[in-house]
Amino acid sequence: MATSRALAEASPATARRGQHPGIALTVIAATQLMVVLDITIVNIALPHIQQALKFSTTDLSWVINAYTLTFGGLLLLGGRAGDILGRRRVFVVGVLVFSLASLLGGVAQSSAWLLAARALQGVGGAIASPTALALIATNFKEGQERNRAFGVYSAVAGAGGAIGLLLGGMLTSWLSWRWVLFVNVPIGIAIALLAPLYINESERHPGRFDLPGALTATAGMVSLVYGFIRASDHGWTDPVTLTAFGLAVVLVAAFVANERRARQPIMPLRLLRDRNRSGAYGLLLCVAATMFSIFFFITLFVQEILGFSPLRAGFAFLPISVAIVGAAQFAARNQLRFGPKPFLVAGSLLVLGGVAWATQIDIDSSYVGGILGPTMMFGFGMGSIFVPATLTVVSHVAPHETGAATGMLNTTQQVGGSLGLSILVTVYGTASRAEARQQAGAFLRQATPQQAAQFRATGRLPEPYSSQVLVHGIATAFQLGLVFAALAVAIAVFVIKVSRVPVPPAVSPSGGGA
């Protein structure tokens, strides 16, 4: 009787939890899709954002970096918060922060406003993303059910890049660039309402937050990236540039010192003692540095030079996303047969070849002749690397440190992408200024007095001179990208020695995206 009364008095929410695993998985996967998608959905809208909010081309990279730096820098802290405070509770908070930041970004009236909103989006994503992955373990039974859930989660994470590019093109073409941010708001609200109804709360674990570690790491990376981007406009001897680099050194040193003595560090440095694991981190950092730059500069090229609409630009990136997903599936199916090293070496060589091909881009390059080939090669290389690198990272890690190891992997990708993009944007800015001086001289030598007067008044070169400046800067940036790709090859060949790793049944990528 008492049991019947208790069941009758149970809340509908309590009754629903655990009874509809499909809805629970949809909520979790939708969150991961929203977070991963946001890395690429904004790329297609960049030219429109630049025009609306008066960004320079070098400052435009902060629209990407403001999100990825806070996202990558706080991922480990977000996962720790879920363990201590309850994963579902933290998950909902992260989704709401992300949604609020998206709304604020969508109504932004200035560049500073948008960048602040993008940084807040990164905070929300860093809170929601690691807890989303952990909630699968909380809500699905170990074995086939959990593995199936991880498979769906992985597919969503892998497809997020392609979906983001296509959706960004549609929203920008049909509505406005602001809708690439607004679209998150209704999705986030729905997730926040459904999560308490269909997702079980996790058990809390006592522990401490490594706030000094999270703050010094994030602030150090932001300062370093700012130093590079500042140098592109004001030179390497600019006092603010030098101060930013100096502050970055101090903050990174403080982070390392804190991690050495912290009782519960956010990034256990002992995980880096394994040669193969640290090699995999370094490899992914170099590849991510190249990947973010490929997306950023090719987006500008296809819209500014080839004249693609945002929607057509989104479809232009579809082949690279298909290549990444297809290569990743092939690598995953053949790990037991070949081991990770052949895929890491072959993938790195493909990335190097793709970037080398992209350096040949010029003002007369077509999409098929100059863009499709190198991006497809790069996509196959990136897809070949991710699964074996992930397995190398988690191999021989104690169960209680698996979360930290995979969290460091995701952090490495985001921070590496931001750092690489900032460095290549600096090279782009320097090369573009030098080319602009040459093109200005060529233009003035043949310009009419009226054309010359207009140029001196506005400082803007007409076509085709302005396009030549943009393309020269992009090609020069890709030349430095060759250095990142060559480092990846060197790490894959000479540092990583593993030939076989056990394939855990529940390992899945959790946020790289394409």
C-alpha positions as CSV (number, residue, x, y, z in Angstrom):
1,M,0.0,0.0,0.0
2,A,2.8,2.4,1.0
3,T,4.7,1.6,-2.1
4,S,1.6,2.2,-4.3
5,R,1.0,5.5,-2.6
6,A,4.6,6.5,-3.2
7,L,4.4,5.7,-6.8
8,A,1.1,7.5,-7.2
9,E,2.6,10.6,-5.6
10,A,5.8,10.5,-7.7
11,S,6.1,13.5,-9.9
12,P,5.5,13.1,-13.7
13,A,9.1,14.3,-14.2
14,T,10.5,11.5,-12.0
15,A,8.3,8.9,-13.8
16,R,9.6,10.1,-17.2
17,R,13.3,9.9,-16.4
18,G,14.9,6.7,-17.6
19,Q,11.7,5.6,-19.4
20,H,12.4,7.4,-22.7
21,P,16.1,6.9,-23.6
22,G,15.5,8.1,-27.1
23,I,14.4,11.5,-26.0
24,A,17.2,11.7,-23.5
25,L,19.8,10.9,-26.2
26,T,18.1,13.4,-28.5
27,V,18.5,16.2,-25.9
28,I,22.1,15.3,-25.2
29,A,23.1,15.0,-28.9
30,A,21.3,18.2,-29.8
31,T,23.4,20.0,-27.2
32,Q,26.6,18.7,-28.6
33,L,25.5,19.5,-32.2
34,M,24.7,23.1,-31.1
35,V,28.1,23.5,-29.4
36,V,30.1,21.9,-32.2
37,L,28.1,23.5,-35.0
38,D,28.8,27.0,-33.6
39,I,32.4,26.7,-34.4
40,T,31.7,26.5,-38.1
41,I,28.2,28.1,-38.6
42,V,29.7,31.6,-38.0
43,N,32.5,31.1,-40.6
44,I,30.1,31.5,-43.6
45,A,28.7,34.7,-42.1
46,L,32.1,36.3,-41.6
47,P,32.1,38.6,-44.6
48,H,28.6,39.9,-43.7
49,I,29.7,40.4,-40.0
50,Q,32.8,42.2,-41.2
51,Q,30.7,44.6,-43.3
52,A,28.0,45.2,-40.7
53,L,30.2,45.8,-37.7
54,K,33.3,47.3,-39.4
55,F,35.8,44.6,-38.5
56,S,39.2,44.6,-40.2
57,T,40.2,41.3,-41.8
58,T,42.8,40.6,-39.0
59,D,40.4,41.6,-36.2
60,L,37.7,39.4,-37.8
61,S,39.5,36.3,-36.6
62,W,38.5,37.2,-33.1
63,V,34.9,36.3,-34.0
64,I,36.2,32.7,-34.1
65,N,38.9,33.0,-31.4
66,A,36.7,34.6,-28.8
67,Y,34.6,31.5,-28.8
68,T,37.2,28.8,-29.2
69,L,39.6,30.2,-26.6
70,T,37.1,30.4,-23.8
71,F,35.5,27.1,-24.9
72,G,38.9,25.3,-25.0
73,G,40.3,27.0,-22.0
74,L,37.4,26.2,-19.7
75,L,36.4,22.7,-20.9
76,L,38.3,20.9,-18.2
77,L,36.8,23.1,-15.5
78,G,33.3,22.5,-17.0
79,G,33.7,18.8,-16.7
80,R,35.0,19.1,-13.2
81,A,31.9,21.2,-12.2
82,G,29.6,18.5,-13.5
83,D,31.4,15.9,-11.2
84,I,31.1,18.1,-8.1
85,L,27.8,19.9,-8.6
86,G,25.8,17.3,-10.5
87,R,26.0,16.8,-14.3
88,R,22.4,17.5,-15.2
89,R,22.3,20.7,-13.2
90,V,25.5,22.0,-14.7
91,F,24.4,20.8,-18.2
92,V,21.3,22.9,-18.0
93,V,23.2,26.0,-16.7
94,G,25.7,25.7,-19.6
95,V,22.9,25.4,-22.2
96,L,21.1,28.5,-20.7
97,V,24.4,30.5,-20.7
98,F,25.1,29.5,-24.3
99,S,21.5,30.5,-25.3
100,L,21.7,33.9,-23.6
101,A,25.1,34.6,-25.1
102,S,23.7,33.7,-28.6
103,L,20.8,36.1,-28.1
104,L,23.2,38.9,-27.0
105,G,25.4,38.2,-30.0
106,G,22.5,38.2,-32.4
107,V,21.5,41.8,-31.4
108,A,25.1,43.1,-31.2
109,Q,25.5,46.7,-32.4
110,S,29.3,46.8,-32.3
111,S,32.3,44.6,-32.7
112,A,33.2,44.7,-29.0
113,W,29.6,43.7,-28.1
114,L,29.7,40.7,-30.5
115,L,33.1,39.5,-29.2
116,A,32.0,39.7,-25.6
117,A,28.9,37.6,-26.5
118,R,31.1,35.1,-28.4
119,A,33.3,34.7,-25.4
120,L,30.3,34.1,-23.2
121,Q,29.1,31.5,-25.7
122,G,32.4,29.7,-25.2
123,V,31.9,29.7,-21.4
124,G,28.4,28.1,-21.9
125,G,29.8,25.6,-24.4
126,A,32.6,24.7,-22.0
127,I,30.1,24.0,-19.3
128,A,27.6,22.0,-21.4
129,S,29.8,20.0,-23.7
130,P,31.8,17.8,-21.3
131,T,28.7,17.2,-19.1
132,A,26.7,16.2,-22.2
133,L,29.2,13.4,-22.9
134,A,29.3,12.3,-19.2
135,L,25.5,12.2,-19.0
136,I,25.5,9.3,-21.6
137,A,27.4,7.2,-19.0
138,T,24.8,8.3,-16.3
139,N,21.7,7.6,-18.4
140,F,22.5,4.5,-20.5
141,K,23.4,1.0,-19.3
142,E,26.9,-0.3,-19.9
143,G,27.2,-2.5,-23.0
144,Q,25.3,-2.3,-26.3
145,E,22.9,0.4,-25.2
146,R,25.7,2.8,-24.1
147,N,27.8,2.0,-27.1
148,R,24.9,2.8,-29.4
149,A,24.4,6.1,-27.6
150,F,28.1,6.9,-28.0
151,G,27.8,6.1,-31.7
152,V,25.0,8.5,-32.2
153,Y,26.8,11.2,-30.2
154,S,30.0,10.7,-32.3
155,A,28.1,10.9,-35.6
156,V,26.5,14.2,-34.4
157,A,29.9,15.6,-33.4
158,G,31.4,14.5,-36.7
159,A,28.6,15.9,-38.8
160,G,28.4,19.2,-36.9
161,G,30.9,20.9,-39.1
162,A,29.1,20.1,-42.3
163,I,25.7,21.0,-40.8
164,G,27.1,24.3,-39.5
165,L,28.5,25.4,-42.8
166,L,25.2,24.5,-44.7
167,L,22.9,26.0,-42.1
168,G,25.1,29.1,-41.8
169,G,24.8,29.6,-45.6
170,M,21.1,29.2,-45.5
171,L,20.5,31.5,-42.6
172,T,22.8,34.2,-43.9
173,S,21.4,34.1,-47.5
174,W,17.7,33.9,-46.6
175,L,17.5,35.9,-43.4
176,S,20.6,37.7,-41.9
177,W,24.0,36.9,-40.4
178,R,22.4,37.5,-37.0
179,W,20.3,34.3,-37.4
180,V,23.5,32.1,-37.2
181,L,23.3,33.2,-33.5
182,F,19.6,33.5,-33.0
183,V,19.0,29.9,-34.1
184,N,20.6,28.7,-30.9
185,V,18.0,30.4,-28.6
186,P,14.9,28.3,-29.2
187,I,17.0,25.1,-29.4
188,G,18.7,25.9,-26.1
189,I,15.4,26.8,-24.3
190,A,13.9,23.5,-25.5
191,I,16.9,21.5,-24.2
192,A,16.8,23.3,-20.9
193,L,13.1,22.4,-20.4
194,L,13.4,18.8,-21.5
195,A,16.6,17.9,-19.7
196,P,15.1,17.8,-16.1
197,L,12.2,15.7,-17.4
198,Y,14.1,13.0,-19.3
199,I,17.7,13.0,-18.0
200,N,18.7,11.5,-14.7
201,E,20.9,13.5,-12.4
202,S,24.4,12.0,-11.7
203,E,25.8,11.3,-8.3
204,R,27.9,14.1,-6.9
205,H,31.6,13.6,-6.1
206,P,33.5,15.6,-3.6
207,G,36.4,17.6,-5.0
208,R,37.9,21.0,-5.6
209,F,37.8,23.4,-8.4
210,D,41.2,24.4,-9.9
211,L,40.1,27.9,-10.6
212,P,43.7,29.3,-10.7
213,G,44.6,26.7,-13.3
214,A,41.6,27.4,-15.5
215,L,42.0,31.2,-15.3
216,T,45.7,31.4,-15.9
217,A,45.5,28.9,-18.8
218,T,42.7,30.8,-20.5
219,A,44.1,34.3,-19.9
220,G,47.5,33.2,-21.0
221,M,46.2,31.9,-24.3
222,V,44.1,35.0,-24.9
223,S,47.1,37.2,-24.2
224,L,49.3,35.2,-26.6
225,V,46.7,35.3,-29.4
226,Y,46.1,39.0,-28.8
227,G,49.8,39.6,-29.1
228,F,50.0,38.0,-32.5
229,I,46.9,39.7,-33.9
230,R,48.1,43.1,-32.5
231,A,51.5,42.6,-34.2
232,S,49.8,42.1,-37.6
233,D,48.5,45.7,-37.4
234,H,51.0,47.6,-35.2
235,G,54.3,45.7,-35.6
236,W,56.4,43.5,-33.4
237,T,58.0,46.4,-31.5
238,D,54.7,48.0,-30.5
239,P,54.6,48.3,-26.6
240,V,51.2,46.8,-26.3
241,T,52.3,43.8,-28.5
242,L,55.3,43.2,-26.3
243,T,53.3,43.6,-23.1
244,A,50.8,41.0,-24.4
245,F,53.5,38.5,-25.1
246,G,55.2,39.2,-21.8
247,L,52.0,38.7,-19.9
248,A,51.3,35.5,-21.8
249,V,54.7,34.1,-20.7
250,V,54.0,35.0,-17.1
251,L,50.5,33.5,-17.1
252,V,51.5,30.2,-18.8
253,A,54.4,29.9,-16.3
254,A,52.0,30.5,-13.4
255,F,49.7,27.8,-14.9
256,V,52.4,25.2,-15.0
257,A,53.5,26.1,-11.5
258,N,50.0,25.8,-10.2
259,E,49.4,22.5,-11.9
260,R,52.6,21.1,-10.3
261,R,51.4,21.8,-6.8
262,A,47.6,21.7,-7.0
263,R,46.0,18.8,-5.1
264,Q,43.4,18.3,-7.9
265,P,44.9,20.0,-11.0
266,I,42.7,20.8,-13.9
267,M,45.3,19.3,-16.3
268,P,47.4,16.6,-14.6
269,L,50.9,17.1,-16.1
270,R,51.8,13.4,-15.4
271,L,49.6,12.5,-18.4
272,L,52.2,14.2,-20.6
273,R,55.0,11.8,-19.5
274,D,53.9,9.2,-21.9
275,R,55.7,9.8,-25.2
276,N,52.9,8.6,-27.4
277,R,50.1,10.5,-25.6
278,S,52.0,13.8,-25.6
279,G,52.9,13.2,-29.3
280,A,49.2,12.8,-30.1
281,Y,48.4,16.0,-28.3
282,G,51.1,17.8,-30.3
283,L,50.0,16.3,-33.6
284,L,46.4,17.4,-33.0
285,L,47.5,20.9,-32.0
286,C,49.4,21.3,-35.3
287,V,46.5,19.9,-37.4
288,A,43.9,22.1,-35.6
289,A,46.1,25.1,-36.2
290,T,46.0,24.4,-39.9
291,M,42.3,23.4,-40.1
292,F,40.9,26.6,-38.5
293,S,43.0,28.7,-40.9
294,I,41.9,26.7,-43.9
295,F,38.2,27.3,-43.0
296,F,38.8,31.0,-42.2
297,F,40.7,32.0,-45.3
298,I,38.9,29.8,-47.8
299,T,35.6,31.2,-46.6
300,L,36.9,34.7,-47.5
301,F,38.3,33.6,-50.8
302,V,35.1,31.9,-52.1
303,Q,32.9,34.8,-51.1
304,E,35.2,37.8,-51.8
305,I,37.0,36.5,-54.9
306,L,34.8,33.9,-56.4
307,G,31.6,35.8,-55.5
308,F,29.8,32.9,-53.9
309,S,26.7,33.6,-51.9
310,P,26.8,32.4,-48.3
311,L,24.6,29.4,-49.3
312,R,26.8,28.4,-52.2
313,A,29.8,28.8,-49.9
314,G,28.3,26.4,-47.5
315,F,27.8,23.8,-50.2
316,A,31.4,24.5,-51.3
317,F,32.6,23.2,-48.0
318,L,30.5,20.1,-48.1
319,P,33.1,17.9,-49.8
320,I,35.7,18.5,-47.1
321,S,33.2,17.6,-44.4
322,V,32.3,14.4,-46.3
323,A,36.0,13.6,-46.6
324,I,36.6,14.0,-42.9
325,V,33.7,11.8,-41.9
326,G,34.4,9.1,-44.5
327,A,38.1,8.9,-43.6
328,A,37.3,8.8,-39.9
329,Q,35.0,5.9,-40.3
330,F,37.5,4.0,-42.4
331,A,40.2,4.6,-39.8
332,A,38.0,3.5,-37.0
333,R,37.1,0.2,-38.7
334,N,40.7,-0.6,-39.4
335,Q,42.4,0.2,-36.2
336,L,42.7,-3.4,-35.0
337,R,44.1,-4.4,-38.3
338,F,46.7,-1.7,-38.9
339,G,47.1,0.1,-35.6
340,P,47.2,3.9,-35.3
341,K,50.6,4.9,-36.6
342,P,50.0,4.2,-40.3
343,F,46.9,6.4,-40.2
344,L,48.7,9.2,-38.3
345,V,51.6,9.2,-40.7
346,A,49.4,9.0,-43.9
347,G,46.9,11.6,-42.5
348,S,49.7,14.0,-41.7
349,L,51.2,13.7,-45.1
350,L,47.8,14.3,-46.7
351,V,47.3,17.4,-44.6
352,L,50.8,18.6,-45.7
353,G,50.0,17.9,-49.3
354,G,46.6,19.8,-49.1
355,V,48.2,22.9,-47.6
356,A,51.1,22.8,-50.1
357,W,48.5,22.7,-52.9
358,A,46.5,25.6,-51.3
359,T,49.6,27.8,-51.4
360,Q,49.3,27.9,-55.2
361,I,46.0,29.8,-55.0
362,D,45.9,33.0,-57.0
363,I,43.4,35.6,-58.3
364,D,42.5,33.4,-61.3
365,S,41.9,30.2,-59.3
366,S,38.5,28.6,-59.7
367,Y,36.7,26.5,-57.2
368,V,37.3,23.2,-59.0
369,G,40.8,24.0,-60.1
370,G,42.1,25.7,-56.9
371,I,39.9,25.0,-53.9
372,L,38.2,21.6,-54.2
373,G,41.4,19.5,-54.6
374,P,43.4,20.8,-51.7
375,T,40.5,20.9,-49.3
376,M,39.5,17.3,-50.1
377,M,43.1,16.2,-49.6
378,F,43.1,18.1,-46.3
379,G,39.8,16.6,-45.3
380,F,40.9,13.0,-45.9
381,G,44.1,13.7,-43.9
382,M,42.2,15.2,-40.9
383,G,39.7,12.4,-40.9
384,S,42.5,9.8,-40.9
385,I,44.1,11.4,-37.8
386,F,41.4,12.0,-35.3
387,V,40.3,8.5,-34.3
388,P,43.8,7.0,-34.0
389,A,45.0,10.1,-32.1
390,T,42.1,9.8,-29.7
391,L,42.8,6.1,-29.1
392,T,46.5,6.9,-28.5
393,V,45.5,9.5,-25.9
394,V,43.3,7.2,-23.9
395,S,45.5,4.1,-24.2
396,H,46.9,3.0,-20.8
397,V,45.2,5.8,-18.9
398,A,43.7,4.9,-15.5
399,P,39.9,4.9,-15.6
400,H,39.6,7.9,-13.2
401,E,41.8,10.0,-15.5
402,T,40.2,9.1,-18.8
403,G,38.0,12.2,-18.6
404,A,41.0,14.4,-18.0
405,A,42.9,12.8,-20.9
406,T,40.1,13.3,-23.4
407,G,39.4,16.8,-22.0
408,M,43.0,17.8,-22.7
409,L,42.6,16.4,-26.2
410,N,39.6,18.7,-26.9
411,T,41.3,21.6,-25.2
412,T,44.4,21.1,-27.3
413,Q,42.3,21.2,-30.5
414,Q,40.5,24.4,-29.6
415,V,43.6,26.3,-28.3
416,G,45.7,25.0,-31.1
417,G,43.2,26.2,-33.6
418,S,43.0,29.7,-32.1
419,L,46.7,30.0,-31.8
420,G,47.4,28.8,-35.3
421,L,44.7,31.1,-36.8
422,S,46.1,34.1,-34.9
423,I,49.7,33.4,-36.2
424,L,48.5,33.0,-39.8
425,V,46.3,36.1,-39.6
426,T,49.5,38.0,-38.5
427,V,51.3,36.7,-41.5
428,Y,48.3,37.6,-43.7
429,G,48.3,41.1,-42.4
430,T,52.0,41.7,-42.9
431,A,51.9,40.2,-46.4
432,S,48.8,42.1,-47.4
433,R,50.2,45.5,-46.3
434,A,53.3,44.9,-48.4
435,E,51.3,43.8,-51.4
436,A,48.9,46.8,-51.0
437,R,51.8,49.2,-51.3
438,Q,52.9,47.5,-54.6
439,Q,49.4,47.4,-56.0
440,A,48.8,51.0,-55.0
441,G,51.9,52.0,-57.0
442,A,50.7,50.0,-60.0
443,F,47.2,51.5,-59.8
444,L,48.4,55.1,-59.5
445,R,50.7,54.8,-62.5
446,Q,47.7,54.2,-64.8
447,A,44.9,55.9,-62.9
448,T,43.1,59.0,-64.1
449,P,43.4,62.1,-61.8
450,Q,39.8,61.5,-60.6
451,Q,40.6,57.8,-59.7
452,A,43.8,58.8,-58.0
453,A,42.0,61.5,-55.9
454,Q,39.3,59.0,-54.9
455,F,41.9,56.5,-53.8
456,R,43.8,59.1,-51.7
457,A,40.5,60.1,-50.1
458,T,39.3,56.6,-49.2
459,G,42.5,54.5,-49.1
460,R,40.7,51.7,-50.9
461,L,42.0,50.1,-54.0
462,P,39.5,49.2,-56.8
463,E,39.3,45.8,-58.4
464,P,41.3,43.9,-59.4
465,Y,44.0,45.4,-57.3
466,S,42.2,44.9,-53.9
467,S,41.5,41.2,-54.8
468,Q,45.2,40.7,-55.6
469,V,46.0,42.0,-52.1
470,L,43.6,39.6,-50.4
471,V,44.8,36.6,-52.4
472,H,48.5,37.3,-51.9
473,G,47.9,37.6,-48.1
474,I,46.0,34.3,-48.1
475,A,48.6,32.4,-50.1
476,T,51.4,33.7,-47.9
477,A,49.5,32.6,-44.8
478,F,49.2,29.1,-46.2
479,Q,52.9,29.0,-46.7
480,L,53.4,29.3,-43.0
481,G,50.6,26.7,-42.6
482,L,53.1,24.4,-44.2
483,V,55.3,24.7,-41.1
484,F,52.4,23.5,-38.9
485,A,51.7,20.6,-41.2
486,A,55.4,19.6,-41.5
487,L,55.6,19.5,-37.7
488,A,52.6,17.2,-37.6
489,V,54.4,14.9,-40.0
490,A,57.6,14.9,-37.9
491,I,55.6,14.1,-34.8
492,A,53.7,11.2,-36.5
493,V,56.9,9.7,-37.9
494,F,59.5,10.3,-35.2
495,V,57.7,10.9,-31.9
496,I,54.8,8.5,-31.8
497,K,56.0,4.9,-31.6
498,V,52.8,3.0,-30.7
499,S,51.9,0.3,-33.2
500,R,48.8,-1.2,-31.5
501,V,46.4,0.2,-28.9
502,P,43.4,-1.4,-27.3
503,V,40.1,0.0,-28.7
504,P,37.9,0.8,-25.7
505,P,34.2,0.2,-26.6
506,A,33.0,3.5,-25.3
507,V,35.6,5.9,-26.7
508,S,34.2,8.5,-29.0
509,P,35.2,12.0,-30.3
510,S,33.6,14.7,-28.3
511,G,33.8,18.0,-29.9
512,G,36.3,18.3,-32.7
513,G,33.9,18.9,-35.4
514,A,34.9,19.9,-38.9
